[in-house]
Every structure is written in C-alpha cells, then in structure tokens.
Amino acid sequence: MYKIYLMNRLALLLIGMILFASCNNTDQTESTNTSSVIAAPINLSYTVLNVFPHDTSSFTEGLIWLDGHLLESTGLNGKSKLLQINLANGKSEKSISLAPEFFGEGISVINNKIYQLTWKEHKVFVYDMNFKKLPQEFEWPYEGWGMTTDGKYLIIDTGGSNIYFVNPETFKIERTLGVVNNNGYVSMINELEYVDGYLYGNIFETNSIIKINAQTGLVEGIADLTDILKKNHQPDTSDSNVLNGIAYNPVTKTFYVTGKNWPSLFEIKFN
C-alpha cells in the first residue's frame, strides 16, 4: 500500500510540473507574440491656416519651400517644367521647360543644386539656383516619382514600397528602406518631404499623407485630406486630380500641400 501511495504522489508531482511548464511556455509565447505586433498608424488631424492660389495648369509632381519661395516640378509630356512660385499669388517668377519627351517628377535641393527626376526616361536633371541647366546629368535605373533630402542624401521613391537614399554626387544607392504598416508593405508612395527624422509621403490615387519613420520604415501616422477643397470653399472641378505636393516651412513649422491641377494650395499644421 505504501508503495502504491508513493507512486501516486510521484505521478501527481510529475503532472503538476508538466502543467506548470506548459503554462509558462504559453505565457512566454503570448508575450512574444504580443511584443511583435505592429501598431496601426495613428490618425493625424490637421488645421488649415491659409489658402493660396495655385495654377490649375500645373500637374504637380514635386514641391519645395526654399528661402521664401515655392519650387515646383510639374509633369506631363510637353508640359513639364521647373518653376519658382510666388506663394501669395500663385504666379511663376522663374521657369524652365523640359523637352517634350520628358515627364517631370520629384525635385530636391542639396549643395546649392536643384535635382529633378523624370518618370520613365531614367534621367535626372541638375540645375544651379538660377535655373540654369548644368551639363551634369544622372541615370536612374527605376521610375522616378518623389524626391526629398535629409541634407546628406537625396531620398527617392519609385511608386513601390522601397525608398532609396542616394549619394547626390555619384547617384549611387547607399541605403534602401522598406516602408511598412501593421498590414504589411506600403506601396504607391509618391511625393516626399523629409522633416525631423520623418518622411511625409503622398499615396498615389488617394488623398492621404503618411508619416514614415526614416530609420525603421514604419508608418507611424496617416492624415486623410479628402474634400479639403470643398471644406474650404474652393472649386473642385472634374479637372482636379489627386493630392500631390508636400513642402515644409521650418520657420513656421507648417506644411504647404496641393494637388495635380488644383486651384488652391493649403498651409496646414498637423495637430
């Protein structure tokens, strides 16, 4: 009897140890799974501070705020230009046209040079600050969409989920950043603006702007600017295309946004 009693005690002890280990393993698994979950982007609200006129003939592909002026790159074959725009009246103060075979895309300024992408022609044009086209040109192996700079690299996207950090002197790709949110990779990233460690990007065929961590590629925020024209009593005709164009003013810490062929440009602040 004593032997049977002892064996039963040992069996119960063994079962208890197995159950304890199993519970611990479950807790660890749940903890691991929980810690690996990617949080959904937060919703970024915004306030419209000012509304300015915008040339409806401008198929906006790139936008920069620089020394009190807007620089704008426009697309479409035969209509592509590099422009310096007066913010108050929306009129061009300086302009240079691309040859008809080129479709202008994103622009950026670094080392006192203006860089302009083309869409499918694999050419990158370089200008001085007086809009004089320089003999220096670069080949870009992908489609050209949006471009910005962090002060060291030119940062380029191609309509996919990758963003490329490029040496402005050699146009060599130094780093590739994959953009993701809680659902996976994010594609159709268009015009870009770099601000304080983050990339703000238009998503093509939407009226959304995403906020991307420039180190991790994680989309941390998203702003929905749907109906910004109507909400601010601006004409919204059938010619108005999607939101595209983000420029940042570091003095006022505000953004200028517009769209392809839009009649208006908005100064906004993310809340």
DOVOPA-20765 format. One record per residue (C-alpha): residue in three letters; x, y, z. Coordinates in nm, 4 decimals, padded with zeros to 6 digits. Example, Ala and Ser with C-alpha at 12.3 -4.5 7.8 and 13.67 -1.06 7.14 Angstrom:
BEGIN
vexlum:ala | x:01.2300 | y:-00.4500 | z:00.7800
vexlum:ser | x:01.3670 | y:-00.1060 | z:00.7140
***
This chain:
BEGIN
vexlum:met | x:00.0000 | y:00.0000 | z:00.0000
vexlum:tyr | x:00.2766 | y:00.2390 | z:00.0907
vexlum:lys | x:00.4493 | y:00.1778 | z:-00.2441
vexlum:ile | x:00.1223 | y:00.2465 | z:-00.4298
vexlum:tyr | x:00.0695 | y:00.5642 | z:-00.2272
vexlum:leu | x:00.4254 | y:00.6791 | z:-00.3017
vexlum:met | x:00.3880 | y:00.6096 | z:-00.6733
vexlum:asn | x:00.0625 | y:00.8067 | z:-00.6857
vexlum:arg | x:00.2300 | y:01.1004 | z:-00.5138
vexlum:leu | x:00.5168 | y:01.0943 | z:-00.7629
vexlum:ala | x:00.2735 | y:01.0778 | z:-01.0571
vexlum:leu | x:00.0778 | y:01.3769 | z:-00.9278
vexlum:leu | x:00.4013 | y:01.5719 | z:-00.8761
vexlum:leu | x:00.5158 | y:01.4939 | z:-01.2315
vexlum:ile | x:00.1805 | y:01.6005 | z:-01.3807
vexlum:gly | x:00.1973 | y:01.9273 | z:-01.1857
vexlum:met | x:00.5475 | y:02.0020 | z:-01.3130
vexlum:ile | x:00.4360 | y:01.9392 | z:-01.6747
vexlum:leu | x:00.1326 | y:02.1654 | z:-01.6355
vexlum:phe | x:00.3452 | y:02.4411 | z:-01.4805
vexlum:ala | x:00.5986 | y:02.4256 | z:-01.7622
vexlum:ser | x:00.3184 | y:02.4276 | z:-02.0177
vexlum:cys | x:00.1603 | y:02.7368 | z:-01.8620
vexlum:asn | x:00.4940 | y:02.9159 | z:-01.8521
vexlum:asn | x:00.5588 | y:02.8304 | z:-02.2172
vexlum:thr | x:00.2128 | y:02.9604 | z:-02.3138
vexlum:asp | x:00.2743 | y:03.2839 | z:-02.1257
vexlum:gln | x:00.6097 | y:03.3290 | z:-02.2981
vexlum:thr | x:00.4582 | y:03.2594 | z:-02.6400
vexlum:glu | x:00.1758 | y:03.5049 | z:-02.5818
vexlum:ser | x:00.4234 | y:03.7630 | z:-02.4551
vexlum:thr | x:00.6454 | y:03.7141 | z:-02.7594
vexlum:asn | x:00.3511 | y:03.7366 | z:-02.9993
vexlum:thr | x:00.2204 | y:04.0489 | z:-02.8289
vexlum:ser | x:00.5571 | y:04.2250 | z:-02.8377
vexlum:ser | x:00.5974 | y:04.1593 | z:-03.2117
vexlum:val | x:00.2630 | y:04.3145 | z:-03.3101
vexlum:ile | x:00.3000 | y:04.6336 | z:-03.5186
vexlum:ala | x:00.0735 | y:04.9120 | z:-03.4037
vexlum:ala | x:-00.1608 | y:05.0692 | z:-03.6576
vexlum:pro | x:-00.0691 | y:05.4240 | z:-03.7671
vexlum:ile | x:-00.2303 | y:05.6971 | z:-03.5604
vexlum:asn | x:-00.4731 | y:05.9313 | z:-03.7338
vexlum:leu | x:-00.3173 | y:06.2736 | z:-03.7896
vexlum:ser | x:-00.5635 | y:06.5587 | z:-03.7713
vexlum:tyr | x:-00.4759 | y:06.8912 | z:-03.9279
vexlum:thr | x:-00.5731 | y:07.2571 | z:-03.9252
vexlum:val | x:-00.5875 | y:07.4739 | z:-04.2385
vexlum:leu | x:-00.4146 | y:07.8035 | z:-04.1615
vexlum:asn | x:-00.4180 | y:07.9688 | z:-04.5036
vexlum:val | x:-00.5396 | y:07.9099 | z:-04.8567
vexlum:phe | x:-00.3351 | y:08.0367 | z:-05.1529
vexlum:pro | x:-00.3979 | y:08.0289 | z:-05.5295
vexlum:his | x:-00.2408 | y:07.7534 | z:-05.7398
vexlum:asp | x:-00.2061 | y:07.7375 | z:-06.1172
vexlum:thr | x:-00.4552 | y:07.4811 | z:-06.2468
vexlum:ser | x:-00.2295 | y:07.4079 | z:-06.5437
vexlum:ser | x:00.0349 | y:07.2688 | z:-06.3072
vexlum:phe | x:00.0287 | y:06.8885 | z:-06.2855
vexlum:thr | x:00.2186 | y:06.8940 | z:-05.9560
vexlum:glu | x:00.4833 | y:06.6262 | z:-05.9049
vexlum:gly | x:00.7298 | y:06.7936 | z:-05.6675
vexlum:leu | x:00.7087 | y:07.0817 | z:-05.4198
vexlum:ile | x:00.9711 | y:07.2527 | z:-05.2016
vexlum:trp | x:00.9719 | y:07.5593 | z:-04.9758
vexlum:leu | x:01.3045 | y:07.7405 | z:-05.0114
vexlum:asp | x:01.4078 | y:08.0885 | z:-04.8990
vexlum:gly | x:01.0594 | y:08.2355 | z:-04.9060
vexlum:his | x:00.9525 | y:08.0786 | z:-05.2355
vexlum:leu | x:00.7988 | y:07.7563 | z:-05.3572
vexlum:leu | x:00.9833 | y:07.5438 | z:-05.6102
vexlum:glu | x:00.7506 | y:07.3214 | z:-05.8094
vexlum:ser | x:00.8070 | y:07.0447 | z:-06.0616
vexlum:thr | x:00.5224 | y:06.9652 | z:-06.2991
vexlum:gly | x:00.4568 | y:06.6597 | z:-06.5123
vexlum:leu | x:00.3003 | y:06.5524 | z:-06.8427
vexlum:asn | x:00.4922 | y:06.5262 | z:-07.1672
vexlum:gly | x:00.5147 | y:06.8630 | z:-07.3376
vexlum:lys | x:00.4041 | y:07.0449 | z:-07.0211
vexlum:ser | x:00.6747 | y:06.9537 | z:-06.7702
vexlum:lys | x:00.8519 | y:07.2451 | z:-06.6034
vexlum:leu | x:01.0627 | y:07.3546 | z:-06.3106
vexlum:leu | x:00.9044 | y:07.6622 | z:-06.1528
vexlum:gln | x:00.9673 | y:07.9174 | z:-05.8812
vexlum:ile | x:00.6289 | y:08.0250 | z:-05.7460
vexlum:asn | x:00.5180 | y:08.3331 | z:-05.5588
vexlum:leu | x:00.3198 | y:08.1938 | z:-05.2666
vexlum:ala | x:00.0848 | y:08.4909 | z:-05.2320
vexlum:asn | x:-00.0440 | y:08.4984 | z:-05.5898
vexlum:gly | x:00.0491 | y:08.1540 | z:-05.7229
vexlum:lys | x:00.2270 | y:08.3025 | z:-06.0247
vexlum:ser | x:00.5551 | y:08.1809 | z:-06.1697
vexlum:glu | x:00.8563 | y:08.4028 | z:-06.1046
vexlum:lys | x:01.1045 | y:08.1770 | z:-06.2817
vexlum:ser | x:01.0563 | y:07.8837 | z:-06.5153
vexlum:ile | x:01.2394 | y:07.6322 | z:-06.7318
vexlum:ser | x:01.0653 | y:07.3774 | z:-06.9553
vexlum:leu | x:01.1699 | y:07.0185 | z:-07.0132
vexlum:ala | x:01.1970 | y:06.8802 | z:-07.3639
vexlum:pro | x:00.8630 | y:06.7268 | z:-07.4757
vexlum:glu | x:00.9905 | y:06.3705 | z:-07.4435
vexlum:phe | x:01.0462 | y:06.4117 | z:-07.0686
vexlum:phe | x:00.7843 | y:06.3821 | z:-06.7937
vexlum:gly | x:00.8936 | y:06.5807 | z:-06.4874
vexlum:glu | x:00.8689 | y:06.4296 | z:-06.1407
vexlum:gly | x:01.0077 | y:06.4964 | z:-05.7904
vexlum:ile | x:01.2617 | y:06.7674 | z:-05.7097
vexlum:ser | x:01.5041 | y:06.8402 | z:-05.4293
vexlum:val | x:01.7790 | y:07.0893 | z:-05.3447
vexlum:ile | x:02.1126 | y:06.9907 | z:-05.1947
vexlum:asn | x:02.4591 | y:07.1515 | z:-05.2103
vexlum:asn | x:02.3109 | y:07.4517 | z:-05.3945
vexlum:lys | x:02.1905 | y:07.2384 | z:-05.6817
vexlum:ile | x:01.8369 | y:07.1545 | z:-05.7888
vexlum:tyr | x:01.7750 | y:06.7917 | z:-05.8873
vexlum:gln | x:01.4727 | y:06.6912 | z:-06.0943
vexlum:leu | x:01.3584 | y:06.3360 | z:-06.1644
vexlum:thr | x:01.1843 | y:06.2178 | z:-06.4786
vexlum:trp | x:00.9181 | y:05.9485 | z:-06.4747
vexlum:lys | x:01.0116 | y:05.6722 | z:-06.7194
vexlum:glu | x:01.3029 | y:05.8284 | z:-06.9044
vexlum:his | x:01.5618 | y:05.7357 | z:-06.6352
vexlum:lys | x:01.7132 | y:06.0866 | z:-06.6482
vexlum:val | x:01.7891 | y:06.3150 | z:-06.3556
vexlum:phe | x:01.8490 | y:06.6793 | z:-06.4484
vexlum:val | x:02.0611 | y:06.9156 | z:-06.2405
vexlum:tyr | x:02.0292 | y:07.2964 | z:-06.2283
vexlum:asp | x:02.2020 | y:07.5788 | z:-06.0472
vexlum:met | x:01.9962 | y:07.8014 | z:-05.8202
vexlum:asn | x:01.9253 | y:08.0378 | z:-06.1115
vexlum:phe | x:01.7577 | y:07.7534 | z:-06.3039
vexlum:lys | x:02.0479 | y:07.7184 | z:-06.5438
vexlum:lys | x:02.0607 | y:07.3566 | z:-06.6566
vexlum:leu | x:02.4010 | y:07.2075 | z:-06.5776
vexlum:pro | x:02.5845 | y:06.9628 | z:-06.8034
vexlum:gln | x:02.5852 | y:06.7168 | z:-06.5149
vexlum:glu | x:02.3084 | y:06.4551 | z:-06.5573
vexlum:phe | x:02.2481 | y:06.1207 | z:-06.3939
vexlum:glu | x:02.0913 | y:05.7924 | z:-06.4979
vexlum:trp | x:01.8312 | y:05.6471 | z:-06.2607
vexlum:pro | x:01.7553 | y:05.2760 | z:-06.3105
vexlum:tyr | x:01.3943 | y:05.2865 | z:-06.1901
vexlum:glu | x:01.0909 | y:05.5037 | z:-06.2479
vexlum:gly | x:01.1231 | y:05.8436 | z:-06.0842
vexlum:trp | x:00.8396 | y:05.9510 | z:-05.8532
vexlum:gly | x:00.9068 | y:06.1550 | z:-05.5379
vexlum:met | x:01.2298 | y:06.3040 | z:-05.4055
vexlum:thr | x:01.3472 | y:06.4907 | z:-05.0960
vexlum:thr | x:01.6667 | y:06.5231 | z:-04.8911
vexlum:asp | x:01.7837 | y:06.4850 | z:-04.5332
vexlum:gly | x:02.0780 | y:06.7179 | z:-04.6023
vexlum:lys | x:02.3155 | y:06.4306 | z:-04.6742
vexlum:tyr | x:02.1343 | y:06.2073 | z:-04.9220
vexlum:leu | x:01.8771 | y:06.2505 | z:-05.1909
vexlum:ile | x:01.5805 | y:06.0336 | z:-05.0889
vexlum:ile | x:01.3864 | y:05.8853 | z:-05.3802
vexlum:asp | x:01.0834 | y:05.6628 | z:-05.4241
vexlum:thr | x:00.9682 | y:05.4802 | z:-05.7336
vexlum:gly | x:00.5998 | y:05.4078 | z:-05.6746
vexlum:gly | x:00.6678 | y:05.0883 | z:-05.4829
vexlum:ser | x:00.7311 | y:05.0236 | z:-05.1136
vexlum:asn | x:01.1059 | y:05.0940 | z:-05.1208
vexlum:ile | x:01.2669 | y:05.4324 | z:-05.0579
vexlum:tyr | x:01.6269 | y:05.4862 | z:-05.1675
vexlum:phe | x:01.8942 | y:05.7017 | z:-05.0037
vexlum:val | x:02.1213 | y:05.8198 | z:-05.2836
vexlum:asn | x:02.4627 | y:05.9890 | z:-05.2933
vexlum:pro | x:02.3979 | y:06.3225 | z:-05.4718
vexlum:glu | x:02.7465 | y:06.3317 | z:-05.6277
vexlum:thr | x:02.7529 | y:05.9805 | z:-05.7744
vexlum:phe | x:02.3841 | y:05.8810 | z:-05.7641
vexlum:lys | x:02.4852 | y:05.5545 | z:-05.6058
vexlum:ile | x:02.2185 | y:05.3967 | z:-05.3830
vexlum:glu | x:02.3628 | y:05.3895 | z:-05.0311
vexlum:arg | x:02.0634 | y:05.2541 | z:-04.8421
vexlum:thr | x:01.7231 | y:05.1013 | z:-04.9148
vexlum:leu | x:01.4308 | y:05.1472 | z:-04.6762
vexlum:gly | x:01.1200 | y:04.9275 | z:-04.6954
vexlum:val | x:00.8013 | y:05.1046 | z:-04.5862
vexlum:val | x:00.5549 | y:04.9012 | z:-04.3763
vexlum:asn | x:00.2466 | y:04.9432 | z:-04.1637
vexlum:asn | x:00.0507 | y:04.6962 | z:-03.9492
vexlum:asn | x:-00.0835 | y:04.5270 | z:-04.2639
vexlum:gly | x:00.2483 | y:04.4818 | z:-04.4453
vexlum:tyr | x:00.4382 | y:04.6740 | z:-04.7098
vexlum:val | x:00.3017 | y:05.0094 | z:-04.8285
vexlum:ser | x:00.3292 | y:05.0916 | z:-05.1989
vexlum:met | x:00.2309 | y:05.3767 | z:-05.4352
vexlum:ile | x:00.4318 | y:05.6271 | z:-05.2308
vexlum:asn | x:00.4623 | y:05.9450 | z:-05.4348
vexlum:glu | x:00.5803 | y:06.2975 | z:-05.3468
vexlum:leu | x:00.8061 | y:06.3127 | z:-05.0401
vexlum:glu | x:00.9157 | y:06.5624 | z:-04.7755
vexlum:tyr | x:01.1748 | y:06.4998 | z:-04.5025
vexlum:val | x:01.1129 | y:06.6640 | z:-04.1635
vexlum:asp | x:01.2991 | y:06.5932 | z:-03.8391
vexlum:gly | x:01.3648 | y:06.2229 | z:-03.8932
vexlum:tyr | x:01.0364 | y:06.1500 | z:-04.0686
vexlum:leu | x:00.9292 | y:06.1223 | z:-04.4297
vexlum:tyr | x:00.5884 | y:06.2577 | z:-04.5227
vexlum:gly | x:00.4566 | y:06.0965 | z:-04.8393
vexlum:asn | x:00.1553 | y:06.1256 | z:-05.0659
vexlum:ile | x:-00.0059 | y:05.7941 | z:-05.1575
vexlum:phe | x:-00.0893 | y:05.7980 | z:-05.5277
vexlum:glu | x:-00.4593 | y:05.7893 | z:-05.6230
vexlum:thr | x:-00.5604 | y:05.8803 | z:-05.2676
vexlum:asn | x:-00.5868 | y:06.1985 | z:-05.0635
vexlum:ser | x:-00.3745 | y:06.0559 | z:-04.7814
vexlum:ile | x:-00.0387 | y:06.1631 | z:-04.6425
vexlum:ile | x:00.1591 | y:05.9090 | z:-04.4407
vexlum:lys | x:00.4275 | y:05.9806 | z:-04.1815
vexlum:ile | x:00.7174 | y:05.7345 | z:-04.2120
vexlum:asn | x:00.9956 | y:05.6797 | z:-03.9594
vexlum:ala | x:01.3047 | y:05.7349 | z:-04.1749
vexlum:gln | x:01.5107 | y:05.4873 | z:-03.9724
vexlum:thr | x:01.2702 | y:05.1948 | z:-03.9430
vexlum:gly | x:01.0384 | y:05.2470 | z:-04.2406
vexlum:leu | x:00.7351 | y:05.2117 | z:-04.0126
vexlum:val | x:00.4307 | y:05.4230 | z:-04.0978
vexlum:glu | x:00.3503 | y:05.5904 | z:-03.7667
vexlum:gly | x:00.0728 | y:05.8244 | z:-03.8774
vexlum:ile | x:-00.1742 | y:05.8918 | z:-04.1583
vexlum:ala | x:-00.3712 | y:06.2040 | z:-04.2478
vexlum:asp | x:-00.6860 | y:06.1976 | z:-04.4603
vexlum:leu | x:-00.7231 | y:06.5194 | z:-04.6614
vexlum:thr | x:-01.0297 | y:06.4074 | z:-04.8542
vexlum:asp | x:-01.2531 | y:06.7014 | z:-04.9546
vexlum:ile | x:-01.0041 | y:06.9625 | z:-04.8338
vexlum:leu | x:-01.1039 | y:07.1738 | z:-05.1357
vexlum:lys | x:-01.4780 | y:07.1584 | z:-05.0646
vexlum:lys | x:-01.4344 | y:07.2041 | z:-04.6907
vexlum:asn | x:-01.2501 | y:07.5295 | z:-04.7583
vexlum:his | x:-01.4948 | y:07.6547 | z:-05.0230
vexlum:gln | x:-01.2541 | y:07.6074 | z:-05.3119
vexlum:pro | x:-01.3527 | y:07.4981 | z:-05.6640
vexlum:asp | x:-01.3410 | y:07.1217 | z:-05.7033
vexlum:thr | x:-01.3898 | y:07.0614 | z:-06.0744
vexlum:ser | x:-01.3621 | y:06.7398 | z:-06.2709
vexlum:asp | x:-01.0135 | y:06.8530 | z:-06.3766
vexlum:ser | x:-00.8885 | y:06.8457 | z:-06.0193
vexlum:asn | x:-00.6693 | y:06.5425 | z:-05.9662
vexlum:val | x:-00.5423 | y:06.3750 | z:-05.6501
vexlum:leu | x:-00.3463 | y:06.5355 | z:-05.3703
vexlum:asn | x:00.0235 | y:06.5586 | z:-05.4576
vexlum:gly | x:00.2844 | y:06.8018 | z:-05.3333
vexlum:ile | x:00.4211 | y:06.8494 | z:-04.9802
vexlum:ala | x:00.6545 | y:07.1324 | z:-04.8773
vexlum:tyr | x:00.7685 | y:07.2202 | z:-04.5242
vexlum:asn | x:00.8475 | y:07.5652 | z:-04.3863
vexlum:pro | x:01.0910 | y:07.5156 | z:-04.0949
vexlum:val | x:01.0397 | y:07.8703 | z:-03.9690
vexlum:thr | x:00.6630 | y:07.8431 | z:-03.9207
vexlum:lys | x:00.6717 | y:07.4629 | z:-03.8806
vexlum:thr | x:00.3832 | y:07.4355 | z:-04.1239
vexlum:phe | x:00.3257 | y:07.2366 | z:-04.4425
vexlum:tyr | x:00.2123 | y:07.3509 | z:-04.7860
vexlum:val | x:00.0067 | y:07.0930 | z:-04.9739
vexlum:thr | x:-00.1675 | y:07.0920 | z:-05.3092
vexlum:gly | x:-00.2667 | y:06.8527 | z:-05.5869
vexlum:lys | x:-00.2343 | y:06.7912 | z:-05.9573
vexlum:asn | x:-00.4149 | y:07.0759 | z:-06.1406
vexlum:trp | x:-00.5628 | y:07.2020 | z:-05.8137
vexlum:pro | x:-00.6816 | y:07.5645 | z:-05.7960
vexlum:ser | x:-00.5558 | y:07.6064 | z:-05.4413
vexlum:leu | x:-00.2578 | y:07.5419 | z:-05.2181
vexlum:phe | x:-00.3099 | y:07.5000 | z:-04.8435
vexlum:glu | x:-00.0897 | y:07.5893 | z:-04.5492
vexlum:ile | x:-00.1662 | y:07.3332 | z:-04.2816
vexlum:lys | x:-00.0423 | y:07.2246 | z:-03.9417
vexlum:phe | x:-00.0687 | y:06.8668 | z:-03.8167
vexlum:asn | x:-00.2207 | y:06.8560 | z:-03.4691
***
